[in-house]
């Protein structure tokens, strides 16, 4: 089969690789019909994620048709059209029983990304996301093996829904929704979203769904801000034009700030020269620019939600400000299985339109070009979808 493989920083190639096979009794083989390039895939593309190996198959946002089922699979059958969550969860361990599927402690043979790990077990394995997370082949391919198929796949029974409408149930839509839930957004809430990439846009859509009254969005790509303003009614702030977005937000909110902030940027946030230098020499794991702004923009007693990926230690993380303002902070990998069914219902009812963010649809054979376009923000790119077969 054909698959997109990793060979180093900014070197990804569509190559012929061996077809996947059933290994465990609860595996399925999926024929991929649509897959997407995620913003977190760009961390890999830029060489920022450790424990990647030459030939690793990328991709964790995908869907398709079930081609083969293992003998223990009861949830789906051959021919079913399904969306696959990006985390691989067993459904039976301590954390899965708490519905914390991204914390599953049985599926990841890697060490995970916790620095001060002690004797804790790693969280769930992820598709196509380094050997820190199990080295599981991803879905930017014609076929993929899906482990734990009694827990993950969501059947799309409504043939009237196009792949583009439901594909993002695999990751960015539940990620944006969980970010909004973690931010305690409700009717009349105010929220600041840092980052107008795919997750930030899904967070804005989710905030509107949950009843937010005012949504500020901070980014420096004007075309993304314009789209968010037109589509979700956000109040855009371009940080290339404004020195201190958090202070602008505070001033517009009666000198207090917003009820909550969502940091949808993460560890590659555009920071100071000092932070860039510290990161380059590995004295810092992540830029703290975005999370500092999120903390500053949030009123006392508010919440800060962190769907953006972070790793290791962060320069200038103002924990004293968190304490002084009495803020709650929640983040982490998304427990996608919790949210996929209800979000599918919202899509079917016409209450969510995640496909609106797609700007580029390319064949799998042009995946490398898709990464380049997305990484360089060429052609006003917001989201790239790849079609296979």
C-alpha positions as a printed Julia matrix, in Angstrom:
389×3 Matrix{Float64}:
   0.0     0.0    0.0
   0.95    3.68  -0.16
   1.59    5.61   3.04
   3.2     8.87   4.17
   6.45    8.12   5.99
   8.79   10.2    8.12
  12.49   10.57   7.27
  13.59   13.6    9.29
  12.78   17.27   9.71
  10.65   18.47   6.78
  11.26   15.19   4.94
   8.07   13.17   4.55
   7.45   10.86   1.59
   4.63    8.81   0.14
   6.13    5.34  -0.26
   5.1     1.74  -0.79
   5.01   -0.16   2.5
   3.69   -3.5    3.66
  -0.08   -3.82   4.06
  -1.2    -4.0    7.71
  -2.44   -7.29   9.13
  -4.6    -8.35  12.04
  -2.33   -8.95  15.06
  -4.67   -9.06  18.04
  -8.16  -10.53  18.19
  -9.78   -7.12  18.7
  -8.03   -5.43  15.73
  -9.66   -4.25  12.55
  -8.14   -3.29   9.21
  -9.5    -0.02   7.88
  -9.48    1.16   4.27
  -8.86    4.86   4.7
 -11.14    7.18   2.75
 -10.11   10.5    4.3
  -7.31   11.63   6.59
  -6.13   15.05   7.71
  -2.91   16.83   8.55
  -3.17   18.02  12.14
  -1.42   21.03  13.61
   0.35   18.65  15.99
   1.64   16.73  12.94
   3.58   19.89  12.15
   5.53   19.46  15.41
   6.75   16.15  13.96
   7.34   17.69  10.53
   9.55   20.37  12.08
  11.59   17.75  13.93
  10.35   18.81  17.36
   9.03   15.43  18.56
  11.6    12.93  19.91
  11.74    9.19  19.25
  10.58    9.35  15.65
  12.15    6.72  13.41
  12.77    6.64   9.67
   9.82    5.05   7.93
   7.26    5.77  10.66
   3.79    6.21   9.15
   2.2     9.5   10.19
  -1.36   10.57  10.79
  -3.9    10.39  13.61
  -7.01   12.0   12.08
  -8.65    9.48   9.77
 -11.76    7.52   8.86
 -12.76    4.86   6.38
 -14.42    1.52   5.7
 -13.85   -1.6    7.8
 -12.22   -4.19   5.53
 -11.39   -6.95   8.01
 -12.28   -7.7   11.64
 -10.56   -9.77  14.28
 -12.5   -12.61  15.9
 -13.1   -10.69  19.15
 -14.49   -7.54  17.5
 -18.16   -6.97  18.35
 -18.6    -3.22  17.94
 -18.16   -2.97  14.16
 -18.46   -5.25  11.15
 -16.97   -5.43   7.68
 -18.32   -2.65   5.5
 -19.05   -0.22   8.32
 -18.03    3.4    7.78
 -16.23    4.62  10.89
 -14.26    7.51  12.37
 -11.29    6.52  14.53
 -10.25    8.52  17.63
  -6.58    9.45  17.76
  -6.0     7.73  21.11
  -5.92    3.95  21.49
  -7.72    2.93  24.67
  -8.5    -0.47  26.15
 -11.81    0.43  27.77
 -11.13   -1.68  30.85
  -8.26   -0.19  32.88
  -8.52    2.14  35.88
  -8.49    5.29  33.74
 -10.77    4.01  31.0
 -13.31    3.13  33.68
 -13.12    6.78  34.76
 -13.78    7.76  31.11
 -10.27    9.24  30.94
  -9.5     7.41  27.72
  -6.34    9.39  26.86
  -4.87    8.19  30.16
  -5.32    4.49  29.32
  -2.47    2.66  31.01
  -2.34   -0.52  28.93
  -1.9     0.41  25.25
   1.33    2.41  25.15
   4.59    0.46  25.09
   6.56    3.75  25.02
   7.55    5.88  28.0
   5.2     8.79  27.31
   6.21   12.43  27.65
   6.11   13.05  31.42
   9.51   14.35  32.52
   9.13   13.72  36.28
   7.55   10.34  35.62
   8.68    8.25  38.61
   6.98    4.84  38.45
   3.75    5.93  36.81
   2.64    4.22  33.63
   2.5     6.05  30.32
  -0.79    7.36  28.96
  -2.58    5.97  25.93
  -0.88    5.05  22.68
  -1.5     7.44  19.79
  -1.69    6.72  16.09
   1.28    7.97  14.08
   2.9     9.98  16.87
   6.38    8.75  17.75
   7.63    5.87  19.84
   7.0     7.91  22.97
   3.39    6.95  22.3
   3.88    3.38  21.14
   5.13    3.82  17.57
   1.73    2.79  16.16
   1.49    3.25  12.36
  -0.8     6.14  11.53
  -3.66    6.79   9.15
  -2.08    8.88   6.4
  -2.13    5.69   4.39
  -4.39    3.58   2.21
  -4.95    1.04   5.0
  -4.34    1.02   8.75
  -4.55   -1.48  11.58
  -6.82   -0.22  14.34
  -6.23   -1.88  17.73
  -8.89   -2.02  20.49
 -11.68   -1.79  17.94
 -14.37   -2.46  20.54
 -13.56    0.87  22.19
 -12.56    3.42  19.58
 -14.38    3.39  16.23
 -17.56    5.44  15.85
 -19.94    4.13  13.2
 -21.34    6.78  10.84
 -24.7     5.29   9.98
 -26.01    8.4    8.21
 -24.93    8.07   4.6
 -26.02   11.65   4.01
 -23.05   12.97   5.98
 -19.93   13.47   3.86
 -16.49   12.45   5.07
 -15.53   16.11   5.39
 -18.37   16.71   7.85
 -17.39   13.94  10.26
 -13.64   13.42   9.77
 -12.65   15.87  12.52
 -14.49   13.81  15.12
 -11.2    11.89  15.17
  -9.35   14.68  16.99
  -9.68   18.42  16.52
 -13.44   18.73  17.07
 -13.52   16.83  20.39
 -10.25   18.56  21.31
 -11.78   21.98  20.73
 -14.95   20.93  22.54
 -13.12   19.51  25.55
 -11.07   22.72  25.67
 -14.31   24.7   25.9
 -15.69   22.35  28.56
 -12.46   22.63  30.56
 -12.81   26.41  30.3
 -16.22   26.1   32.0
 -17.94   27.97  29.16
 -21.67   28.43  29.53
 -24.43   30.8   28.49
 -23.18   34.38  28.61
 -19.51   33.47  29.14
 -16.56   35.45  27.85
 -13.48   33.61  26.57
 -10.15   34.42  24.95
  -8.76   31.85  22.53
  -5.05   32.06  21.76
  -4.36   30.53  18.35
  -6.64   30.54  15.29
  -5.43   27.22  13.92
  -7.74   24.23  13.52
  -8.06   23.5   17.26
  -8.59   27.17  18.07
 -11.31   27.36  15.42
 -13.01   24.23  16.75
 -12.81   25.72  20.25
 -14.54   28.85  18.95
 -17.27   26.77  17.31
 -17.7    24.81  20.54
 -17.76   27.97  22.66
 -20.6    29.32  20.53
 -22.43   26.0   20.83
 -22.11   26.18  24.63
 -23.47   29.72  24.75
 -20.44   32.02  24.95
 -21.38   35.67  24.53
 -17.96   37.16  23.74
 -15.05   35.36  22.12
 -11.7    37.06  21.66
  -9.26   35.34  19.31
  -5.54   36.09  19.22
  -3.29   35.14  16.29
  -0.95   36.83  13.84
  -2.26   35.4   10.57
  -4.85   37.93   9.49
  -6.59   35.56   7.08
  -7.28   33.11   9.92
  -8.6    35.89  12.14
 -10.84   37.16   9.33
 -12.29   33.68   8.86
 -12.92   33.29  12.59
 -14.62   36.67  12.75
 -16.87   35.9    9.79
 -17.68   32.33  10.82
 -17.82   32.41  14.63
 -18.25   36.1   15.41
 -14.98   36.43  17.33
 -13.34   39.7   18.23
  -9.97   39.36  16.45
  -6.66   40.58  17.87
  -3.54   40.41  15.71
  -0.48   40.25  17.97
   1.75   41.52  15.19
  -0.23   44.76  15.42
  -0.9    44.84  19.17
   1.95   44.7   21.68
  -0.02   43.15  24.53
  -3.19   41.28  23.53
  -3.99   40.3   27.13
  -4.09   43.94  28.18
  -6.36   44.8   25.26
  -8.72   42.04  26.39
  -8.63   43.25  30.01
  -9.44   46.81  28.92
 -12.4    45.59  26.84
 -13.69   43.57  29.8
 -14.03   46.4   32.32
 -10.5    46.02  33.63
 -11.02   42.45  34.85
 -10.43   40.07  31.95
 -12.42   37.2   30.5
 -14.08   34.37  32.4
 -11.68   31.89  30.81
  -8.89   31.53  28.28
  -7.98   28.7   25.94
  -4.36   28.24  24.87
  -4.64   26.47  21.53
  -1.03   27.2   20.55
   1.17   25.2   22.91
   4.9    24.72  23.03
   5.81   26.27  19.68
   4.23   29.63  20.51
   6.09   32.6   19.08
   8.11   33.78  22.08
  10.93   36.12  22.91
  14.46   35.88  21.54
  15.55   34.57  24.95
  12.96   31.8   24.91
  13.93   30.8   21.38
  17.57   30.59  22.44
  16.76   28.56  25.57
  14.7    26.12  23.53
  17.44   25.77  20.91
  19.99   24.71  23.53
  17.39   22.51  25.31
  17.32   24.59  28.49
  13.6    24.99  27.95
  11.07   22.44  26.72
   8.35   24.83  25.58
   7.72   28.49  24.93
   5.63   30.06  27.67
   4.47   33.06  25.62
   0.93   31.87  24.95
   0.16   30.46  28.4
   1.45   33.66  30.06
  -0.94   35.69  27.94
  -3.79   33.3   28.75
  -3.14   33.62  32.5
  -2.92   37.42  32.24
  -6.14   37.78  30.22
  -8.26   35.73  32.62
 -10.16   37.33  35.48
  -9.75   36.32  39.11
 -11.48   33.02  39.81
 -11.49   32.11  36.12
 -10.22   29.12  34.2
  -7.36   28.48  31.8
  -7.72   25.55  29.4
  -4.68   24.02  27.67
  -5.48   21.95  24.57
  -2.21   23.06  22.96
   0.61   20.52  23.25
   3.27   21.21  25.9
   6.36   19.23  26.82
   8.78   19.49  29.71
   9.54   22.74  31.49
   8.4    26.25  30.57
  10.35   29.47  31.08
   8.42   32.2   32.88
   5.4    30.11  33.89
   3.92   32.5   36.43
   2.57   30.09  39.01
   2.36   32.92  41.54
  -0.08   34.73  39.25
  -2.21   31.57  39.02
  -2.32   31.45  42.82
  -2.95   35.16  43.3
  -5.82   35.18  40.8
  -7.29   31.9   42.03
  -7.28   30.35  38.56
  -8.15   26.79  37.64
  -5.97   25.16  34.97
  -6.97   22.05  33.04
  -5.37   20.47  30.01
  -4.12   17.25  28.51
  -4.77   14.86  25.66
  -8.42   14.68  24.65
 -10.69   11.89  25.86
 -12.21   11.81  22.39
 -14.4     8.76  22.93
 -16.35   10.74  25.55
 -17.43   13.41  23.1
 -17.62   11.8   19.66
 -21.25   10.52  19.82
 -22.77   13.79  21.05
 -20.73   15.87  18.61
 -21.91   13.63  15.77
 -25.47   14.45  16.81
 -24.72   18.19  16.69
 -23.28   17.76  13.18
 -26.31   15.75  12.0
 -28.64   18.47  13.36
 -26.7    21.19  11.53
 -25.5    22.78  14.78
 -21.8    22.27  14.01
 -20.05   22.6   10.65
 -16.44   21.51  11.2
 -15.87   21.09   7.45
 -16.0    24.89   7.09
 -12.34   25.19   8.03
 -11.08   22.99   5.16
  -9.21   24.92   2.5
  -7.27   22.16   0.73
  -8.31   18.66  -0.32
  -5.5    16.68  -1.92
  -4.89   13.06  -2.89
  -2.66   11.06  -0.56
  -0.01   11.06  -3.28
   0.39   14.83  -2.71
   0.65   14.59   1.08
   4.19   15.98   1.23
   3.02   19.08  -0.63
   0.09   19.32   1.79
   2.5    19.45   4.73
   4.54   22.15   3.03
   1.48   24.3    2.29
   0.16   23.92   5.84
   3.51   24.54   7.51
   4.25   27.67   5.48
   0.63   28.95   5.67
   0.62   29.21   1.88
  -2.56   29.85  -0.11
  -4.34   30.99   3.09
  -4.26   27.38   4.29
  -6.37   26.54   7.33
  -6.71   22.76   7.07
  -5.57   20.04   4.66
  -7.56   16.86   4.04
  -6.06   13.93   2.13
  -8.17   11.43   0.24
  -7.02    7.87  -0.28
  -8.18    5.24  -2.75
